[in-house]
């Protein structure tokens, strides 16, 4: 978080005729303003707090994720597409999804992140093309999931491999590669 001097600079910049648009994110409640003894909401000085618009955010629900995936991967020609096939085509990446793959993708987005699930589509498309399939299926998504780790699995793997990493701290006195000074 910024200190009181940075907030003073921002206040002065916001008073300018060509003031910038400043976007800040905070998950702090009432906190001490850095550089002072005072506490205020989000650790912001009161004069700056009077000028801000606070927008609360909520985590996505499973229905939200499903709608985002539907919007992102909806067919571009709504008039000619059958209603059931509306979710099966990715407009931006030209990828076809089966209904089961769409459900699994939504489940992956809830367990990992939406970004990871959406990026997994490109990998799954390559895997589907390799097996000469027209649509990305659950099998392709699962294979892609096994090839590329999300953040949680990556952290878990690093914790498991902590003792056997390639780079280790070495005691210089015991290192045999040091030059003999005698």
C-alpha positions as CSV (number, residue, x, y, z in Angstrom):
1,X,0.0,0.0,0.0
2,X,1.1,3.5,-0.6
3,X,2.4,5.8,2.1
4,X,1.2,9.3,3.1
5,X,3.6,11.0,0.7
6,X,2.3,9.0,-2.3
7,X,-1.3,9.9,-1.3
8,X,-0.4,13.6,-1.1
9,X,1.1,13.3,-4.7
10,X,-2.1,11.6,-5.9
11,X,-4.3,14.2,-4.3
12,X,-2.4,17.0,-6.0
13,X,-2.5,15.1,-9.3
14,X,-6.3,14.6,-9.0
15,X,-6.8,18.3,-8.5
16,X,-5.2,19.0,-11.9
17,X,-7.4,20.0,-14.9
18,X,-6.1,16.9,-16.8
19,X,-6.3,14.6,-13.8
20,X,-5.6,10.9,-14.4
21,X,-8.0,8.0,-13.8
22,X,-6.6,6.1,-10.8
23,X,-7.7,2.5,-10.1
24,X,-6.7,0.9,-6.9
25,X,-7.6,-2.5,-5.5
26,X,-7.7,-3.3,-1.8
27,X,-8.9,-6.1,0.5
28,X,-7.9,-4.2,3.6
29,X,-10.6,-3.2,6.1
30,X,-9.8,-0.4,8.5
31,X,-6.0,0.0,8.5
32,X,-3.3,2.4,9.5
33,X,-2.3,4.9,6.9
34,X,1.4,4.2,6.2
35,X,3.6,7.0,7.5
36,X,1.0,8.2,10.1
37,X,-0.6,7.0,13.3
38,X,-4.1,7.3,11.9
39,X,-6.5,4.5,10.9
40,X,-9.1,4.7,8.1
41,X,-11.0,2.5,5.7
42,X,-8.6,0.7,3.3
43,X,-5.7,2.6,4.7
44,X,-6.6,5.7,2.6
45,X,-6.5,9.3,3.9
46,X,-9.9,10.7,4.5
47,X,-9.5,13.5,1.9
48,X,-8.7,10.9,-0.8
49,X,-11.4,8.5,0.5
50,X,-14.0,11.3,-0.1
51,X,-13.1,11.3,-3.8
52,X,-13.2,7.6,-4.6
53,X,-15.9,5.3,-5.9
54,X,-15.8,2.0,-4.2
55,X,-16.9,-1.0,-6.2
56,X,-17.3,-4.3,-4.4
57,X,-16.6,-7.5,-6.1
58,X,-17.8,-11.1,-5.5
59,X,-16.2,-14.4,-6.6
60,X,-17.8,-16.0,-9.6
61,X,-20.4,-18.6,-9.0
62,X,-20.6,-21.7,-11.2
63,X,-23.5,-20.2,-13.1
64,X,-21.4,-17.1,-13.8
65,X,-18.5,-19.1,-15.0
66,X,-20.8,-21.1,-17.3
67,X,-22.3,-17.9,-18.7
68,X,-18.8,-16.4,-19.3
69,X,-17.7,-19.6,-21.1
70,X,-21.0,-19.5,-23.2
71,X,-20.4,-15.9,-24.1
72,X,-16.8,-16.4,-25.0
73,X,-17.4,-19.6,-27.0
74,X,-20.8,-18.8,-28.5
75,X,-21.5,-19.2,-32.2
76,X,-21.2,-16.0,-34.1
77,X,-24.2,-16.6,-36.3
78,X,-27.1,-16.9,-33.9
79,X,-29.8,-17.0,-36.6
80,X,-28.5,-20.1,-38.4
81,X,-27.3,-22.0,-35.3
82,X,-29.5,-24.5,-33.6
83,X,-30.3,-23.6,-30.0
84,X,-28.5,-26.6,-28.6
85,X,-25.3,-25.9,-30.6
86,X,-25.1,-22.3,-29.4
87,X,-22.4,-23.1,-26.8
88,X,-20.4,-25.5,-28.9
89,X,-18.3,-23.2,-31.1
90,X,-15.6,-20.8,-30.0
91,X,-15.9,-17.6,-31.9
92,X,-12.5,-16.2,-31.3
93,X,-10.4,-19.4,-31.6
94,X,-12.6,-21.4,-34.0
95,X,-12.9,-24.4,-31.6
96,X,-15.9,-26.7,-31.3
97,X,-16.8,-28.1,-27.9
98,X,-19.0,-31.1,-27.0
99,X,-21.6,-30.5,-24.3
100,X,-19.7,-32.7,-21.9
101,X,-16.5,-30.8,-22.5
102,X,-18.3,-27.6,-21.8
103,X,-19.5,-29.0,-18.5
104,X,-16.0,-30.2,-17.6
105,X,-14.5,-26.9,-18.6
106,X,-17.0,-25.1,-16.2
107,X,-16.0,-27.5,-13.4
108,X,-12.3,-26.9,-14.1
109,X,-12.9,-23.1,-13.9
110,X,-14.5,-23.5,-10.5
111,X,-11.7,-25.7,-9.2
112,X,-8.8,-23.8,-10.7
113,X,-9.2,-20.4,-12.4
114,X,-11.3,-19.1,-15.3
115,X,-8.1,-18.0,-17.1
116,X,-6.6,-21.4,-16.8
117,X,-9.8,-23.1,-18.0
118,X,-10.0,-20.7,-21.0
119,X,-6.4,-21.2,-21.9
120,X,-6.8,-24.9,-21.7
121,X,-9.1,-24.8,-24.8
122,X,-6.3,-24.0,-27.2
123,X,-4.2,-27.0,-25.9
124,X,-7.3,-29.3,-26.0
125,X,-7.9,-28.2,-29.6
126,X,-4.4,-29.2,-30.6
127,X,-4.9,-32.6,-28.9
128,X,-8.3,-33.0,-30.7
129,X,-6.7,-32.2,-34.0
130,X,-4.0,-34.7,-33.4
131,X,-6.5,-37.5,-32.9
132,X,-8.4,-36.1,-36.0
133,X,-11.6,-35.2,-34.1
134,X,-13.9,-32.4,-35.1
135,X,-14.8,-31.3,-31.6
136,X,-12.9,-30.9,-28.4
137,X,-14.0,-33.7,-26.0
138,X,-13.6,-34.4,-22.3
139,X,-10.6,-36.6,-23.1
140,X,-8.8,-33.7,-24.7
141,X,-9.4,-31.4,-21.8
142,X,-8.2,-34.0,-19.3
143,X,-5.0,-34.7,-21.3
144,X,-4.3,-30.9,-21.5
145,X,-5.0,-30.7,-17.8
146,X,-2.4,-33.4,-17.2
147,X,0.2,-31.5,-19.4
148,X,-0.2,-28.0,-17.9
149,X,-0.4,-27.3,-14.2
150,X,-2.6,-24.6,-12.6
151,X,-1.3,-22.5,-9.8
152,X,-2.4,-24.7,-6.9
153,X,-1.0,-27.9,-8.4
154,X,2.3,-26.1,-9.3
155,X,2.7,-24.9,-5.7
156,X,2.0,-28.4,-4.4
157,X,4.5,-29.9,-6.8
158,X,7.2,-27.4,-5.7
159,X,6.5,-28.2,-2.1
160,X,6.9,-31.9,-2.8
161,X,10.1,-31.4,-4.8
162,X,11.7,-28.9,-2.3
163,X,14.3,-31.3,-1.1
164,X,15.3,-32.6,-4.6
165,X,15.6,-29.3,-6.6
166,X,18.5,-28.8,-8.9
167,X,19.8,-25.7,-7.1
168,X,20.8,-26.2,-3.5
169,X,22.7,-24.1,-1.0
170,X,26.2,-25.4,-0.7
171,X,28.7,-24.9,2.1
172,X,31.8,-23.3,0.5
173,X,34.2,-24.9,2.9
174,X,33.1,-28.4,1.8
175,X,32.9,-27.6,-1.9
176,X,35.6,-29.5,-3.8
177,X,35.7,-27.0,-6.7
178,X,37.3,-24.2,-4.7
179,X,40.9,-23.2,-5.5
180,X,43.6,-24.5,-3.3
181,X,45.3,-21.5,-1.6
182,X,48.2,-23.4,-0.1
